[in-house]
Amino acid sequence: MIFDVMTLFPEMIEQACNYSILKRALENDIITVKTTNPRDFTLDKHKKVDDTPYGGGAGMVLMPQPYVDAYNSIEKLEKSVTIMLSPQGEPLTDGIVNELAKYEQIVMLCGHYEGFDERIREIIKPREISIGDFVLTGGELPALCVIDAVSRKIEGTLGKIESANDDSFADGLLEYPQYTKPREFMGLKVPEVLLNGNHKDIAEFRQNCRVERTKVKRPDLYEKYMEFNKRVNKKG
């Protein structure tokens, strides 16, 4: 998987990918992370990439020329998708992450200031994605969220791909509670069922925990999960 990130701050992307699981994925050639700085494509001698908005208003708007030229400079693979990190985009979900993981290349546009000149959207026609209903200073942190989430879905990034399959949201439910040594800590004991070696009982315990935890912590997800099961049972 190749991640091509268009950003005014390439160091943010490069440095963040130089740790832990992402670093190992890079070293093992499972993923490749490239950055392109639109500032390198501006025709302005001062390397300016933004200007005041037509019609007035606070802040600065990113100019179309540097971004369109920077985008066109990136070589696109056959199975490539372009996304714009934007609070206007569709919320990032595990389902979308699974979709993105099927591509060979993800090109990402990171905004800044008051956002993109609308013509950037009209010309490039990216898929817009948001990581939540809040506004950040720029698109670099959302881009890193996409890189991290998608990389986990690629074979070889994690020790076992099952680790990603068992994550929260993988099937609409939150993850079950996890325990490690010691068996007892400050009076709290590891559930006995996890110690008996009966894999069927353990699987049933964990599934029940997932359902109950989702019901309590994310009733919105629980409702969708129950509705989906009703439809499946009707078809069956």
VOZALUM-456496 format. One record per residue (C-alpha): residue in three letters; x, z, y; residue number from 1. Coordinates in steps of 0.05 Angstrom, whole numbers, plus 32768, in hexadecimal, padded with zeros to 4 digits. Each point is the difference from the previous one (the first is absolute). Last residue first. Example, Ala and Ser with C-alpha at 12.3 -4.5 7.8 and 13.67 -1.06 7.14 Angstrom:
2
> tivex|px|pz|py|vogu
> SER|8111|808F|7FEB|2
> ALA|7FE5|800D|7FBB|1
REM end
This chain:
236
> tivex|px|pz|py|vogu
> GLY|7D72|8096|7EA1|236
> LYS|7FEA|7FDF|8040|235
> LYS|7FDA|803F|8014|234
> ASN|803C|802B|7FEE|233
> VAL|802E|7FD6|802D|232
> ARG|7FD0|8004|803A|231
> LYS|7FF9|804C|7FF9|230
> ASN|804C|8006|7FFB|229
> PHE|8009|7FDB|8042|228
> GLU|7FCD|802D|8022|227
> MET|8024|803D|7FE7|226
> TYR|8043|7FE8|801A|225
> LYS|7FE3|7FEB|8043|224
> GLU|7FE1|8045|8008|223
> TYR|8041|8022|7FEC|222
> LEU|8027|7FD7|8033|221
> ASP|7FD2|8017|8039|220
> PRO|8000|8047|7FE4|219
> ARG|804C|8003|800B|218
> LYS|801A|8047|7FF8|217
> VAL|7FCA|8021|7FD5|216
> LYS|7FE7|7FC5|7FD7|215
> THR|8046|7FE3|7FFB|214
> ARG|801B|8042|7FE5|213
> GLU|7FC7|8004|7FCE|212
> VAL|800B|7FB9|7FE6|211
> ARG|804B|8007|7FFD|210
> CYS|7FFC|8044|7FDE|209
> ASN|7FD1|7FE4|7FCB|208
> GLN|8031|7FC7|7FF4|207
> ARG|803A|8031|7FFA|206
> PHE|7FDC|802C|7FCE|205
> GLU|7FEA|7FC4|7FD6|204
> ALA|8047|7FE4|7FFE|203
> ILE|801C|8044|7FED|202
> ASP|7FCC|800A|7FC9|201
> LYS|8011|7FBC|7FE3|200
> HIS|804A|800C|8006|199
> ASN|7FFE|8041|7FD9|198
> GLY|8046|801D|800E|197
> ASN|7FE5|8047|800B|196
> LEU|8022|800E|8043|195
> LEU|7FD6|7FD6|802F|194
> VAL|7FC0|8020|7FE4|193
> GLU|801A|8045|8013|192
> PRO|7FFB|7FF2|804A|191
> VAL|8042|8012|8022|190
> LYS|7FFD|8047|8019|189
> LEU|7FFB|801E|8045|188
> GLY|8017|8049|8005|187
> MET|8036|7FF1|8033|186
> PHE|801A|7FC8|7FD3|185
> GLU|7FF0|7FF8|7FB6|184
> ARG|8014|7FC8|7FD1|183
> PRO|803F|7FF5|8028|182
> LYS|8008|7FC4|7FFE|181
> THR|7FD4|7FC4|8012|180
> TYR|7FB8|7FF4|8013|179
> GLN|7FD6|7FC5|801A|178
> PRO|7FB8|8000|8018|177
> TYR|7FD9|7FC0|7FF1|176
> GLU|8005|7FC4|802F|175
> LEU|7FC6|7FEB|802C|174
> LEU|7FCD|7FCF|7FE5|173
> GLY|7FF0|7FB8|8010|172
> ASP|8027|7FE2|7FC7|171
> ALA|8045|7FFF|801E|170
> PHE|7FE7|802B|803A|169
> SER|8030|8039|7FF1|168
> ASP|803B|7FEA|7FD6|167
> ASP|7FFB|7FF8|7FB4|166
> ASN|800D|7FB5|8001|165
> ALA|803C|800A|802E|164
> SER|8021|8031|7FD0|163
> GLU|7FEB|7FD3|7FC7|162
> ILE|8032|7FCC|801B|161
> LYS|8036|802E|7FE4|160
> GLY|8042|8011|8022|159
> LEU|7FE3|7FE3|8040|158
> THR|8017|7FC0|8021|157
> GLY|8008|7FDB|7FBE|156
> GLU|7FBD|7FDD|7FFE|155
> ILE|7FE3|7FF8|8046|154
> LYS|7FC6|802D|8013|153
> ARG|802C|8034|8021|152
> SER|801D|7FC9|802D|151
> VAL|7FBA|7FF3|801C|150
> ALA|7FF7|8047|8019|149
> ASP|8046|8007|801D|148
> ILE|8000|7FBD|8023|147
> VAL|7FB9|8009|801A|146
> CYS|8010|8046|801B|145
> LEU|803F|7FE4|801F|144
> ALA|7FD7|7FCC|8024|143
> PRO|7FD1|8037|8019|142
> LEU|803D|8025|801C|141
> GLU|801B|7FC2|8022|140
> GLY|7FC0|7FEA|8020|139
> GLY|800B|8022|8043|138
> THR|7FEF|803C|802B|137
> LEU|7FC9|8015|7FD0|136
> VAL|7FB5|7FFE|8009|135
> PHE|7FCC|8022|7FD4|134
> ASP|7FCA|7FEA|7FD0|133
> GLY|802D|7FF7|7FC4|132
> ILE|8036|7FD7|7FDD|131
> SER|7FE7|7FBF|801E|130
> ILE|8006|7FB9|7FE5|129
> GLU|7FF6|7FBC|8021|128
> ARG|8007|7FC2|7FD5|127
> PRO|8028|7FD0|802A|126
> LYS|7FE5|7FC1|8023|125
> ILE|8044|7FEA|801D|124
> ILE|7FE3|7FD7|803A|123
> GLU|7FC1|8026|8010|122
> ARG|8020|8044|7FF6|121
> ILE|803B|7FF0|802C|120
> ARG|7FCE|7FE3|8032|119
> GLU|7FE2|8045|800A|118
> ASP|803F|8018|8023|117
> PHE|8015|8039|7FD4|116
> GLY|7FFC|804B|800C|115
> GLU|7FFE|8030|803B|114
> TYR|8048|8017|7FF5|113
> HIS|8017|7FEC|7FBA|112
> GLY|7FED|7FD4|7FC5|111
> CYS|8020|7FF9|7FBC|110
> LEU|7FF3|7FBE|7FDD|109
> MET|8009|8001|7FB5|108
> VAL|8014|7FC7|7FD0|107
> ILE|7FF2|8012|7FB7|106
> GLN|8023|7FD6|7FCB|105
> GLU|7FF8|7FF6|7FB5|104
> TYR|7FB6|8012|8000|103
> LYS|7FDD|8029|7FCB|102
> ALA|8013|8042|8020|101
> LEU|7FD4|7FEE|803C|100
> GLU|7FC2|8002|7FD5|99
> ASN|8013|8043|7FE1|98
> VAL|800C|801D|8046|97
> ILE|7FBC|7FE6|8015|96
> GLY|7FDF|8026|7FC6|95
> ASP|8029|803F|8010|94
> THR|7FE2|7FFE|8045|93
> LEU|8018|7FEB|8045|92
> PRO|7FC7|8001|8032|91
> GLU|7FED|7FBB|801A|90
> GLY|8022|7FEF|8041|89
> GLN|7FF0|8012|8048|88
> PRO|8033|8039|8000|87
> SER|8033|7FC9|7FF4|86
> LEU|8039|7FEF|7FD1|85
> MET|7FFD|7FB4|7FFB|84
> ILE|8004|7FE2|7FBB|83
> THR|801D|7FC0|7FE6|82
> VAL|7FFB|7FED|7FB6|81
> SER|8031|7FD8|7FD6|80
> LYS|7FFA|7FE1|7FBB|79
> GLU|8022|7FBE|800F|78
> LEU|8039|8022|8025|77
> LYS|8004|7FFF|804B|76
> GLU|8042|7FF6|8026|75
> ILE|7FFD|8029|803F|74
> SER|8011|7FD9|803F|73
> ASN|7FB7|7FF0|800C|72
> TYR|7FF1|804B|8009|71
> ALA|8037|8008|8033|70
> ASP|7FE7|7FC4|8027|69
> VAL|7FB9|801B|7FFF|68
> TYR|8017|8045|8015|67
> PRO|802E|7FEA|8038|66
> GLN|7FCD|7FCF|801D|65
> PRO|7FC1|802C|7FFB|64
> MET|8013|8037|8031|63
> LEU|7FF4|8049|7FEE|62
> VAL|7FD3|8023|8032|61
> MET|8015|8036|8031|60
> GLY|7FDD|803F|8016|59
> ALA|7FC3|800F|802A|58
> GLY|7FCC|7FCE|8015|57
> GLY|7FFA|7FC1|8028|56
> GLY|7FDC|7FBF|7FF2|55
> TYR|803D|7FE0|7FE2|54
> PRO|802A|8035|7FDE|53
> THR|8047|8011|8019|52
> ASP|803A|7FE4|7FD9|51
> ASP|8025|8009|7FBE|50
> VAL|8039|7FE1|7FD9|49
> LYS|8039|8003|8033|48
> LYS|8045|7FEF|7FE7|47
> HIS|801B|8002|8047|46
> LYS|8011|7FB6|7FFE|45
> ASP|7FB8|7FF0|7FED|44
> LEU|7FF7|7FCB|7FCB|43
> THR|7FF0|8035|7FCD|42
> PHE|8015|7FF4|7FB8|41
> ASP|8031|8039|7FF5|40
> ARG|7FCC|8030|801E|39
> PRO|7FD2|7FED|7FC7|38
> ASN|802D|8029|7FD2|37
> THR|7FFD|7FEA|7FB7|36
> THR|800A|8033|7FC9|35
> LYS|800C|7FF7|7FB5|34
> VAL|7FEF|802E|7FC6|33
> THR|800D|7FE9|7FB9|32
> ILE|7FDE|8020|7FC4|31
> ILE|8012|8007|7FB7|30
> ASP|8048|7FEE|800F|29
> ASN|801A|803F|7FDE|28
> GLU|8020|8019|8040|27
> LEU|7FC0|7FF3|8027|26
> ALA|7FD5|8025|7FCD|25
> ARG|8032|8039|8000|24
> LYS|7FFB|8005|804C|23
> LEU|7FB4|7FFE|7FFD|22
> ILE|7FFF|8039|7FCE|21
> SER|802B|8030|8029|20
> TYR|801C|7FE9|8043|19
> ASN|8018|7FC2|8023|18
> CYS|7FBB|7FE3|800E|17
> ALA|7FF8|802E|803C|16
> GLN|8041|7FE7|801E|15
> GLU|7FEE|7FB7|7FFB|14
> ILE|7FBA|8007|801C|13
> MET|8011|802A|803C|12
> GLU|8040|7FD8|800C|11
> PRO|7FD6|7FC1|8008|10
> PHE|7FE1|8019|8041|9
> LEU|7FDF|7FC5|8022|8
> THR|7FDF|7FEF|7FBE|7
> MET|7FEE|7FC5|7FD4|6
> VAL|8005|801A|7FB9|5
> ASP|800D|7FD3|7FC5|4
> PHE|7FF3|8025|7FBE|3
> ILE|8018|7FD9|7FC4|2
> MET|7FE6|8013|7FBB|1
REM end
